[in-house]
Amino acid sequence: MTIFRINELLVKYHAVVSVFDTIVSIIISVGLFYVAFRANGIAKSNLQIAKQEKEKQIYKIHADERKIFHSVYNKLSNAITLVLESARVTEESKALFWQARDQARLEMPDDIKIYTQNLFDKMYAAYLLELELESIKETKDRQKPVKERMKLISSLIDERPHEIFSKHLKIPGRGPIP
């Protein structure tokens, strides 16, 4: 009998129950919308924090990797020093540029690969100009190649490989590694 009575009450107060049902549904919808809105805000915040951390993250390398970076860096530094001392590309400096470029191609990140290739291209252009100058006699024909060669030699001397390599070799809070 009680089920029958509940059914009669529901039929009698159908409009009230319907309004109550609608109000409860609206409250639940608003609550779910609020939860979704807050979750979206938290997700965006976490994504932003993750992006910032990734940008700040310093490429951490192991001791054996550090040796490879130092090897390439030392070859470039020694090659540039030889060019500075003689104001020309010697066979020894050419070999060092070549070795640094080839080792970078095999084991280095892309920014260093590109950098060593650019240095190699400058060095090789200067080297070819030196060979060309040996075949040109003392005339006005020598002026242009001499200026180009000196421009390339000056450019090689002005290179700062430490600026490229320090990004990879820094220890947080201590600056570049010597």
Contacts in CASP RR format, 6 or more apart in sequence:
PFRMAT RR
TARGET T0000
AUTHOR 0000-0000-0000
METHOD contacts of the structure
MODEL  1
MTIFRINELLVKYHAVVSVFDTIVSIIISVGLFYVAFRANGIAKSNLQIA
KQEKEKQIYKIHADERKIFHSVYNKLSNAITLVLESARVTEESKALFWQA
RDQARLEMPDDIKIYTQNLFDKMYAAYLLELELESIKETKDRQKPVKERM
KLISSLIDERPHEIFSKHLKIPGRGPIP
10 17 0 8 1.000
58 170 0 8 1.000
58 172 0 8 1.000
59 109 0 8 1.000
59 167 0 8 1.000
59 168 0 8 1.000
61 69 0 8 1.000
61 168 0 8 1.000
61 169 0 8 1.000
66 169 0 8 1.000
66 177 0 8 1.000
68 103 0 8 1.000
68 107 0 8 1.000
68 108 0 8 1.000
69 108 0 8 1.000
69 165 0 8 1.000
69 168 0 8 1.000
69 169 0 8 1.000
70 169 0 8 1.000
71 103 0 8 1.000
72 100 0 8 1.000
72 103 0 8 1.000
72 104 0 8 1.000
72 107 0 8 1.000
72 108 0 8 1.000
72 112 0 8 1.000
72 116 0 8 1.000
72 165 0 8 1.000
73 161 0 8 1.000
73 162 0 8 1.000
73 165 0 8 1.000
73 169 0 8 1.000
75 96 0 8 1.000
75 97 0 8 1.000
75 99 0 8 1.000
75 100 0 8 1.000
75 103 0 8 1.000
76 96 0 8 1.000
76 97 0 8 1.000
76 100 0 8 1.000
76 116 0 8 1.000
76 119 0 8 1.000
76 159 0 8 1.000
76 161 0 8 1.000
77 161 0 8 1.000
78 93 0 8 1.000
78 96 0 8 1.000
79 93 0 8 1.000
79 94 0 8 1.000
79 96 0 8 1.000
79 97 0 8 1.000
79 100 0 8 1.000
79 123 0 8 1.000
80 93 0 8 1.000
80 156 0 8 1.000
80 157 0 8 1.000
80 159 0 8 1.000
80 161 0 8 1.000
82 90 0 8 1.000
82 92 0 8 1.000
82 93 0 8 1.000
82 96 0 8 1.000
83 89 0 8 1.000
83 90 0 8 1.000
83 93 0 8 1.000
83 123 0 8 1.000
83 153 0 8 1.000
83 156 0 8 1.000
83 157 0 8 1.000
84 157 0 8 1.000
86 93 0 8 1.000
87 153 0 8 1.000
88 126 0 8 1.000
88 130 0 8 1.000
88 149 0 8 1.000
88 153 0 8 1.000
89 123 0 8 1.000
89 126 0 8 1.000
89 127 0 8 1.000
89 130 0 8 1.000
89 153 0 8 1.000
89 156 0 8 1.000
93 123 0 8 1.000
94 123 0 8 1.000
94 124 0 8 1.000
94 127 0 8 1.000
97 116 0 8 1.000
97 119 0 8 1.000
97 120 0 8 1.000
97 123 0 8 1.000
97 124 0 8 1.000
98 120 0 8 1.000
100 116 0 8 1.000
100 119 0 8 1.000
100 120 0 8 1.000
101 116 0 8 1.000
101 117 0 8 1.000
101 119 0 8 1.000
101 120 0 8 1.000
104 112 0 8 1.000
104 113 0 8 1.000
104 115 0 8 1.000
104 116 0 8 1.000
104 117 0 8 1.000
105 113 0 8 1.000
105 116 0 8 1.000
105 117 0 8 1.000
108 116 0 8 1.000
109 168 0 8 1.000
111 164 0 8 1.000
111 167 0 8 1.000
112 164 0 8 1.000
112 165 0 8 1.000
112 168 0 8 1.000
115 161 0 8 1.000
115 164 0 8 1.000
119 156 0 8 1.000
119 159 0 8 1.000
119 161 0 8 1.000
122 152 0 8 1.000
122 155 0 8 1.000
122 156 0 8 1.000
123 152 0 8 1.000
123 156 0 8 1.000
125 148 0 8 1.000
125 152 0 8 1.000
126 149 0 8 1.000
126 152 0 8 1.000
126 153 0 8 1.000
126 156 0 8 1.000
129 145 0 8 1.000
129 148 0 8 1.000
129 149 0 8 1.000
129 152 0 8 1.000
130 149 0 8 1.000
132 145 0 8 1.000
133 142 0 8 1.000
133 145 0 8 1.000
133 146 0 8 1.000
133 149 0 8 1.000
136 142 0 8 1.000
136 145 0 8 1.000
162 176 0 8 1.000
166 175 0 8 1.000
166 176 0 8 1.000
166 177 0 8 1.000
169 176 0 8 1.000
169 177 0 8 1.000
170 176 0 8 1.000
170 177 0 8 1.000
171 177 0 8 1.000
END
